[in-house]
Amino acid sequence: MNVRNLAVSALQAAKFTARRTRASPFSPGIVAGTIVARHASSSADRETLAKSAELLDALVGSTTGLNLSDIPYGEPVPQASQTSGQSTSPTLPSSTVDDPLAQMFIPPANDPLLDYLTSALLKNGRRAKAARLVSRTLLHIHTSTRAPPLPIVREAILTASPAVKLGSHKYGTKSLQVPYALTEKQRIHAGVKAVLAASESRPGKSVDIRLARELIGVLQGESKAIVEKERLHKLAMVNRGNVGLRR
Amino acid sequence: MVHIANVKVRPRKVTTPVPCRSELVAMLGCWAATGDVLSTDPNRCKMVAETLFQCMRTAPVAGKPHKPAINYHLSKLSKKAK
């Protein structure tokens, strides 16, 4: 299943991150949509790990490949059945202030942005291949940066997305360029298109390596996609008198 | 009495209303004033761009306006002019 591939690869990336970032003072509030691993020292953390194991069971199907107690952070994690007085189904605690689960972000099974990227890479109906490319792109980003790849992808595509579009309207004999605002979906579509086009000029033998390099390059400020975006925005700025033109 | 066989006019061109027009104009004006065309600087145009994005998220979908049917009505009148 494509979902499983993506979820498993993301989990593997997170496991890799967990092993690398031991005592990193991660602020979970900043990085949304990723698994944040912290030093599992308190009983609340152990409860969180137990609850997340149950949720992962539901999401992925089985956690036999991912042993949460393998993370070398000291005391072993007790099984879900051994936690005192807890029911088998995960229940939400009454207060959100003491809720350990609120500090731990567990991504959904399908990320809409990754689905969008998969659709953009789709050719001849081969969705499994496209999903594999996206999975490997995330892996390449993680190996280059040692950071969670999903926020990097999100930030890069948003940085490369233009905010306006120029429509050509004929008024009499003249053809004028009129700037229009774009919805979020239109912006993402344009950003993904720009990133994929710019990634063709990157070094690398396969699409996933080139795409990973391009996404990192966008965040570093060196990308053809950003140059194109700047050109478009300048054109819109010059034609700002044509907004909502009626004749 | 003047006999006009077929009365037709060229009706005014109807344009779809632009959503979030004021926010768009504000952002384009900010770009022209500061030069922060990519809207990355929080002191310059980043907040203005965010306002536009938020407006686009919540703006109602503008349907296409009704095309003017003036020629239909005129064609009805032209029979009476005989």
Contacts between the chains, C-beta under 8 A, distances in Angstrom:
chain1	res1	chain2	res2	distance
A	163	B	27	7.2
A	163	B	39	6.7
A	163	B	49	6.0
A	163	B	52	6.9
A	163	B	53	7.4
A	164	B	24	7.2
A	164	B	28	7.8
A	179	B	24	7.0
A	179	B	28	6.6
A	180	B	18	6.8
A	180	B	24	7.7
A	181	B	18	7.6
A	181	B	19	6.6
A	181	B	20	5.3
A	181	B	23	7.4
A	181	B	24	4.7
A	181	B	52	6.0
A	181	B	55	7.9
A	181	B	56	5.5
A	182	B	56	7.1
A	183	B	56	5.2
A	183	B	57	7.6
A	184	B	53	6.9
A	184	B	56	6.8
A	184	B	57	6.1
A	187	B	53	7.9
A	226	B	38	7.2
A	229	B	38	6.8
A	230	B	37	5.6
A	230	B	38	6.1
A	233	B	31	6.6
A	233	B	37	4.3
A	233	B	38	6.8
A	234	B	37	5.7
A	236	B	28	6.3
A	236	B	31	7.9
A	237	B	28	5.5
A	237	B	31	4.5
A	237	B	32	5.3
A	237	B	37	6.5
A	240	B	25	6.8
A	240	B	28	3.7
A	240	B	29	6.7
A	240	B	32	6.7
A	243	B	18	6.6
A	243	B	21	6.3
A	243	B	24	6.0
A	243	B	25	5.6
A	243	B	28	7.1
A	244	B	15	7.8
A	244	B	17	7.8
A	244	B	18	4.5
A	244	B	21	5.2
A	245	B	15	7.8
A	246	B	13	7.9
A	246	B	15	5.5
A	247	B	13	7.2
